[in-house]
């Protein structure tokens, strides 16, 4: 009878140990995912700032190019 009770205790302890490991692995996995999400969000924020600066520079260059074209056209018309 004692041997029979020991077998059940071993089975139950094995089940509880496995369940504990599963829950621990899941919590570690969630922690890793949160960390990766945070890193990705930081990179996207940096990219957004860089894109905003790029758009501003691009718009400024377009305005400058248009102004140069207008000056060239004005000179061409004045030479006639």
C-alpha distance (Angstrom), angle and dihedral (degrees) to the residues before:
residue distance angle dihedral
X1 . . .
X2 3.78 . .
X3 3.81 91.0 .
X4 3.81 90.5 51.5
X5 3.83 91.9 53.5
X6 3.82 91.3 47.8
X7 3.80 90.7 55.2
X8 3.80 91.8 54.3
X9 3.79 91.5 46.7
X10 3.81 89.8 52.0
X11 3.81 92.1 48.8
X12 3.79 92.6 47.7
X13 3.81 92.8 46.3
X14 3.81 90.5 48.6
X15 3.81 90.4 50.3
X16 3.82 92.7 48.2
X17 3.82 91.8 47.2
X18 3.80 91.3 51.6
X19 3.81 92.3 46.1
X20 3.81 89.8 49.8
X21 3.79 91.5 51.0
X22 3.79 91.7 48.6
X23 3.81 92.3 51.9
X24 3.81 91.3 45.2
X25 3.82 92.3 50.3
X26 3.80 90.7 48.9
X27 3.81 92.6 51.6
X28 3.81 91.1 48.0
X29 3.79 89.9 48.5
X30 3.80 91.4 51.5
X31 3.79 89.8 49.3
X32 3.80 90.8 51.6
X33 3.81 91.5 49.1
X34 3.80 91.6 50.1
X35 3.79 89.5 50.8
X36 3.81 92.0 49.8
X37 3.82 91.8 46.7
X38 3.78 89.6 52.5
X39 3.82 91.5 51.0
X40 3.81 91.7 47.7
X41 3.82 91.6 48.9
X42 3.80 90.5 51.2
X43 3.80 90.8 51.5
X44 3.82 91.6 48.8
X45 3.81 90.9 49.3
X46 3.80 89.6 51.7
X47 3.81 90.8 47.1
X48 3.82 91.0 49.7
X49 3.80 90.9 53.3
X50 3.81 91.5 47.7
X51 3.82 91.7 48.2
X52 3.80 91.2 49.9
X53 3.80 90.1 52.5
X54 3.82 90.6 46.0
X55 3.82 91.7 51.4
X56 3.80 90.9 50.2
X57 3.81 91.9 49.8
X58 3.79 91.3 45.7
X59 3.80 91.9 51.0
X60 3.81 90.7 48.5
X61 3.82 90.7 50.1
X62 3.82 90.8 49.6
X63 3.79 90.6 52.2
X64 3.82 91.2 48.0
X65 3.80 91.6 48.4
X66 3.80 91.6 49.7
X67 3.80 90.5 49.5
X68 3.82 90.6 51.1
X69 3.81 90.5 49.7
X70 3.79 90.3 50.8
X71 3.83 90.8 51.2
X72 3.80 91.5 48.7
X73 3.81 91.4 48.7
X74 3.81 91.7 47.5
X75 3.81 90.9 51.4
X76 3.80 90.9 48.2
X77 3.80 92.0 50.8
X78 3.82 92.5 46.6
X79 3.82 91.9 52.5
X80 3.81 92.5 60.1
